[in-house]
């Protein structure tokens, strides 16, 4: 195994994946949301950087080829579980997450079954775009948690009427509730839209992989 800089960056991305739920288990919010957001920004950046460096420095290795998809899938799957676990389980969030998780398990099973012929399921450009959109969607959804908890902290001790008055503009917004509320709403809506777009790309790439694997799944007569 060659421990090149691109491989080390990929390994760090893999280690970052289980750190996301650890933050929510042992740290208070919104600090856990901040750390999760920073971990995802780091993961999204290194996902591009390690691949670019490996190609530019001609350091593409079997270890990197093995670790890279595992790191990507670990970050996405674990983060989606955390987001769904801390959400209100709205179908608009759970359904695209379910599609994404199902596809990852399905394609991994196909690759395992195909064994030596799994090269027919090489990562396509659209699959890379799918991963990128997933990363951005999850980062935006984590940012929603940051806005939400700063909104709660800023309105602590206020009654409902006072909060509504500040949000509607009929009372002076001394705590910045309006921009925190707008940030929470926009991040939530944008995150869900991006997650559905990622789920659509997930279905398209999943079908493409299934189509390519069909010749190897037919029974011999």
Rosetta blueprint (number, residue, H / E / L):
1 X L
2 X L
3 X L
4 X L
5 X H
6 X H
7 X H
8 X H
9 X H
10 X H
11 X H
12 X H
13 X H
14 X H
15 X H
16 X H
17 X H
18 X H
19 X H
20 X H
21 X H
22 X H
23 X H
24 X H
25 X H
26 X H
27 X L
28 X L
29 X L
30 X L
31 X H
32 X H
33 X H
34 X H
35 X H
36 X H
37 X H
38 X H
39 X H
40 X H
41 X H
42 X H
43 X H
44 X H
45 X H
46 X H
47 X H
48 X H
49 X H
50 X H
51 X H
52 X H
53 X H
54 X H
55 X H
56 X H
57 X L
58 X L
59 X L
60 X L
61 X L
62 X H
63 X H
64 X H
65 X H
66 X H
67 X H
68 X H
69 X H
70 X H
71 X H
72 X H
73 X H
74 X H
75 X H
76 X H
77 X H
78 X H
79 X H
80 X H
81 X H
82 X H
83 X H
84 X H
85 X H
86 X L
87 X L
88 X L
89 X L
90 X L
91 X H
92 X H
93 X H
94 X H
95 X H
96 X H
97 X H
98 X H
99 X H
100 X H
101 X H
102 X H
103 X H
104 X H
105 X H
106 X H
107 X H
108 X H
109 X H
110 X H
111 X H
112 X H
113 X H
114 X H
115 X H
116 X H
117 X H
118 X H
119 X H
120 X H
121 X H
122 X L
123 X L
124 X L
125 X H
126 X H
127 X H
128 X H
129 X H
130 X H
131 X H
132 X H
133 X H
134 X H
135 X H
136 X H
137 X H
138 X H
139 X H
140 X H
141 X H
142 X H
143 X H
144 X H
145 X H
146 X H
147 X H
148 X H
149 X H
150 X H
151 X H
152 X H
153 X H
154 X H
155 X L
156 X L
157 X L
158 X L
159 X L
160 X H
161 X H
162 X H
163 X H
164 X H
165 X H
166 X H
167 X H
168 X H
169 X L
170 X L
171 X L
172 X L
173 X L
174 X L
175 X L
176 X L
177 X H
178 X H
179 X H
180 X H
181 X H
182 X H
183 X H
184 X H
185 X H
186 X H
187 X H
188 X H
189 X H
190 X H
191 X H
192 X H
193 X H
194 X H
195 X H
196 X H
197 X H
198 X H
199 X H
200 X H
201 X H
202 X H
203 X H
204 X H
205 X H
206 X H
207 X H
208 X H
209 X H
210 X H
211 X H
212 X H
213 X H
214 X H
215 X H
216 X H
217 X H
218 X L
219 X L
220 X L
221 X L
